[in-house]
Amino acid sequence: MSESDFITSAYGVRMPKIIYGTAWKKEQTAMLVKLALATGFRGIDTACQPKHYFEAGVGDAITGNLSAGIAREAIYLQTKFTPLNGHDPVRIPYDANADSSTQVRQSFEKSLENLKTSYLDGLVLHSPLADKTELLQVWQAMESIFEAGGCRQLGISNCYDLTLFEYLYDKAKIKPAVLQNRFYRTTGYDKALRAYCDRQHVVYQSFWTLSANGDILELPVLTNLGLDYQRSAAQIFFRYLTQQGIIPLTGTTSLMHMRESLAIFEFELTDNECAQITTCLN
Ligand SMILES: NC(=O)c1ccc[n+]([C@@H]2O[C@H](COP(=O)([O-])OP(=O)(O)OC[C@H]3O[C@@H](n4cnc5c(N)ncnc54)[C@H](OP(=O)(O)O)[C@@H]3O)[C@@H](O)[C@H]2O)c1
């Protein structure tokens, strides 16, 4: 990836315009993350949530014994704190009976151990807590980690309620720098949330980008642009998103798709072509 394929967040953190996601890879995690890094990815998303992620496998590929040999500082490494209700009850990576601040600290320490690193580039709250007081307690515990130098920016995921996001943003001392959400028709592609993110310089990251948008990928506008540019519809859609300031996550397990995902930076859609795709998202 070249320098123009990175952005700098409100907290001064350099982030690649596409990020490799590590969910559901189990024992293949280290091998796939190593392959993704070797292919050119420089952003990795994971979570301290053994139910869906093998975080220690990510650490093996970054700095551990299976390392791809890429300097830690060259990688944007983001993990998540998962509240209790997001865990498999028999695999909770912190004391389930501790107060939420302790749970955040224990989860963070486990992430550092798993990832074999002394700091995180991003720490993301996996989903908002239903109770606002508890939400702020968890956020303040994340702020303490930020202030102690343990992570360079904070974020939140699965927050589809603009009012709640605004509430968190207003109350937070350390503002969310990242919002990571499902990107699909059911939520109207988060239009209002994304407009708010733009105003506040919050980076919007998308997941389910391909898997929940089969209808979009089959639209003539996408397939015709694919023919014009000699790219797949998935590449056209990923490229479009990056040109809108959205960072897509891809968890592909295929080397060919890894290469194709990175090759989106070899071409650029015109404003008119982007406008045609935007119309399809209305
Ligand atoms: N915050 C959250 O709650 C949350 C939830 C879900 C996911 N995530 C994050 O987002 C990451 C991505 O997950 P995702 O749900 O978006 O799905 P995904 O794991 O990226 O899977 C997408 C599907 O699209 C296929 N695919 C990938 N690239 C392609 C391409 N260029 N052309 C055609 N098909 C392609 C993949 O198949 P192949 O493997 O064959 O390429 C796979 O079947 C996860 O690993 C995780 O890090 C976060």
PDBQT file of the ligand as one rigid body, heavy atoms in Angstrom, charges set to zero:
ROOT
HETATM    1  N1  LIG A 301     -17.705  -5.632  15.305  1.00  0.00    +0.000 N 
HETATM    2  C1  LIG A 301     -18.374  -6.728  15.034  1.00  0.00    +0.000 C 
HETATM    3  O1  LIG A 301     -19.331  -7.113  15.729  1.00  0.00    +0.000 OA
HETATM    4  C2  LIG A 301     -17.993  -7.527  13.820  1.00  0.00    +0.000 A 
HETATM    5  C3  LIG A 301     -18.892  -8.471  13.302  1.00  0.00    +0.000 A 
HETATM    6  C4  LIG A 301     -18.520  -9.181  12.163  1.00  0.00    +0.000 A 
HETATM    7  C5  LIG A 301     -17.287  -8.964  11.581  1.00  0.00    +0.000 A 
HETATM    8  N2  LIG A 301     -16.427  -8.060  12.129  1.00  0.00    +0.000 N 
HETATM    9  C6  LIG A 301     -15.078  -7.843  11.551  1.00  0.00    +0.000 C 
HETATM   10  O2  LIG A 301     -15.183  -7.703  10.158  1.00  0.00    +0.000 OA
HETATM   11  C7  LIG A 301     -14.372  -8.676   9.513  1.00  0.00    +0.000 C 
HETATM   12  C8  LIG A 301     -14.992  -9.032   8.167  1.00  0.00    +0.000 C 
HETATM   13  O3  LIG A 301     -16.158  -9.781   8.400  1.00  0.00    +0.000 OA
HETATM   14  P1  LIG A 301     -17.409  -9.765   7.400  1.00  0.00    +0.000 P 
HETATM   15  O4  LIG A 301     -18.578 -10.183   8.231  1.00  0.00    +0.000 OA
HETATM   16  O5  LIG A 301     -17.475  -8.463   6.680  1.00  0.00    +0.000 OA
HETATM   17  O6  LIG A 301     -17.147 -10.943   6.378  1.00  0.00    +0.000 OA
HETATM   18  P2  LIG A 301     -15.865 -11.610   5.757  1.00  0.00    +0.000 P 
HETATM   19  O7  LIG A 301     -15.220 -12.492   6.768  1.00  0.00    +0.000 OA
HETATM   20  O8  LIG A 301     -15.018 -10.540   5.149  1.00  0.00    +0.000 OA
HETATM   21  O9  LIG A 301     -16.497 -12.553   4.662  1.00  0.00    +0.000 OA
HETATM   22  C9  LIG A 301     -16.989 -12.036   3.504  1.00  0.00    +0.000 C 
HETATM   23  C10 LIG A 301     -17.337 -13.085   2.497  1.00  0.00    +0.000 C 
HETATM   24  O10 LIG A 301     -17.011 -12.504   1.266  1.00  0.00    +0.000 OA
HETATM   25  C11 LIG A 301     -16.069 -13.314   0.550  1.00  0.00    +0.000 C 
HETATM   26  N3  LIG A 301     -15.106 -12.387  -0.066  1.00  0.00    +0.000 N 
HETATM   27  C12 LIG A 301     -14.133 -11.675   0.541  1.00  0.00    +0.000 A 
HETATM   28  N4  LIG A 301     -13.472 -10.914  -0.363  1.00  0.00    +0.000 NA
HETATM   29  C13 LIG A 301     -14.035 -11.149  -1.549  1.00  0.00    +0.000 A 
HETATM   30  C14 LIG A 301     -13.819 -10.671  -2.860  1.00  0.00    +0.000 A 
HETATM   31  N5  LIG A 301     -12.838  -9.774  -3.114  1.00  0.00    +0.000 N 
HETATM   32  N6  LIG A 301     -14.611 -11.106  -3.839  1.00  0.00    +0.000 NA
HETATM   33  C15 LIG A 301     -15.594 -12.006  -3.581  1.00  0.00    +0.000 A 
HETATM   34  N7  LIG A 301     -15.851 -12.514  -2.361  1.00  0.00    +0.000 NA
HETATM   35  C16 LIG A 301     -15.088 -12.087  -1.352  1.00  0.00    +0.000 A 
HETATM   36  C17 LIG A 301     -15.427 -14.200   1.553  1.00  0.00    +0.000 C 
HETATM   37  O11 LIG A 301     -15.059 -15.425   0.961  1.00  0.00    +0.000 OA
HETATM   38  P3  LIG A 301     -13.521 -15.856   0.773  1.00  0.00    +0.000 P 
HETATM   39  O12 LIG A 301     -12.988 -16.178   2.140  1.00  0.00    +0.000 OA
HETATM   40  O13 LIG A 301     -13.581 -17.037  -0.107  1.00  0.00    +0.000 OA
HETATM   41  O14 LIG A 301     -12.812 -14.696   0.156  1.00  0.00    +0.000 OA
HETATM   42  C18 LIG A 301     -16.552 -14.398   2.576  1.00  0.00    +0.000 C 
HETATM   43  O15 LIG A 301     -17.400 -15.439   2.174  1.00  0.00    +0.000 OA
HETATM   44  C19 LIG A 301     -14.285  -9.819  10.522  1.00  0.00    +0.000 C 
HETATM   45  O16 LIG A 301     -13.194 -10.656  10.312  1.00  0.00    +0.000 OA
HETATM   46  C20 LIG A 301     -14.159  -9.041  11.809  1.00  0.00    +0.000 C 
HETATM   47  O17 LIG A 301     -12.837  -8.574  11.977  1.00  0.00    +0.000 OA
HETATM   48  C21 LIG A 301     -16.768  -7.336  13.219  1.00  0.00    +0.000 A 
ENDROOT
TORSDOF 0
